[in-house]
Amino acid sequence: MATLSDKIVIVGAGCFGVSSAYHLLKRGFTDVTILDRSPILPAPDAASNDINRIVRSSYSDVFYAKLAREAIVAWKNRSEWRDTYKESGVLVLGLTENEAYADKGYQNDIALGATLTQVADTVIRSAFPSKVPTAAFDSRSGYLNKEGGWADAGQGITIMIDTVVSLGCKVLPGKSVRRITRNTGGKTNGVECEDGTFYEAATVIIASGSWTPSTFPDVTFGHTSGLSTGQCVAMIQLSEEEAEIYKDIPVVLDFETGFYIFPPTRKGIVKMAMHLAGYTHSNGGEISRPRTIIDDPIRGLAIPKYNVQQLRTHLRMVYPELAGKPFSATRLCWYNDSPDGNWIIGRVPGDPSLILATAGSGHAYKFLPVIGRLVADTVDGTIDPEVAAKFSIERSYVAVDESRLEMAVAELDLDQLCTLEDLQINSKT
């Protein structure tokens, strides 16, 4: 059992890491240190440092639906989060009446008291301001949940880092952890960094996101610590006049195709992406690792040409006029995925001083205010046994990620990455 004076070292200053530190400090732990590989925080290439992330409660798994509704209540506290959360509403597409992911999400939202508006075909247009030109949405169905929206991800992480520092946490950037250190009995007793510094700890929490599998390939003793996958993102820069027209649109999330798109940011940027299996970057080896702008300042943000066309095709099915504009930027956003889409939170088998908090699987950020509670529960031994089993490192993967069915991961082909020319308008797309 952990004591409040124990030294706790957290590897990673992203969503899992800073939220874990926050909840540990709020419980009275007095010696918490966060180490992060990036000399700049939030890390420029971290998934949790982005212009926006969806905040939704529509989950096929009621556990996440309940936790998301708790997170939304927390996000609304402007004294803590300022204007990080934007309640634009979330339009979920993909209702089928065949118990698909969206159907189960609808049922769970209703059961938990959400006020939803079910829409189909041309009635879907009513979810948008009348001045916004949209597609016809023929033969489509879904629902609008006004109790959701999006968060400025980079701002949220920055606020949380500042908060944990004010609570006494030591946050050390530019500290790339080389290895976990262990005593003669095989128990974790700290970490060693690339610069040779050693940090002693009674408990080490690995919260290094998509870098976890490649940085710590052996810590789980044969159990998975996730799969690092790159997800395709593109942006469009609106003019001031266009941003004014589109400013009040909801987030659109299509579980049938995987396409989702946000309202414009305050700078007039509209971001869209595909929630698919993504790409690995194994580079001839067995373990996938992120490939980012830090590795390749010139092409580190490029996505495959095929996905540029794919995104534009799906954009046309929602906002046809925006599909006629060039993409201003792209990004491969790197997730750490588990086989079943559930997070990995728990003590490493045979090493109770080492905890994994990872495998966000593309849906962790919305829980930033509350996700660290599960890690703190693991540290102090109060975690509910059913919750512990759900996220256990040793669990059997009998289910799949229902939000990304029938989608096979592919190895990233660097020869097929897009160029600036590919981002321009192409009549074939």
Secondary structure, DSSP 4 states (H G I P E B T S, - for coil): ---TT-EEEEE--SHHHHHHHHHHHHTT--EEEEE-S-SSSS-TT-TTSSS-EEE----SSHHHHHHHHHHHHHHT-HHHHTT-EE---EEEE---SS--HHHHHHHHHHHTT--EEEEEGGGGGGGS-TTS-----TT-EEEEESS-EEE-HHHHHHHHHHHHHHTT-EEESS--EEEEEE-TTS-EEEEEETTS-EEE-SEEEE--GGGHHHHSTTTTTTS---EEEEEEEEEEEPPHHHHHHHTTPPEEEETTT-EEE----TT-EEEEEE-S--EE--TTSSS-----TTT-TTTTT--BHHHHHHHHHHHHTT-TTGGGS---EEEEEEEEE-TTS--EEEEETTEEEEEEEE--TT--GGGTTTHHHHHHHHHHT---HHHHHHH-TT----S--GGGTT---EE--GGGB--TGGGS--TT-
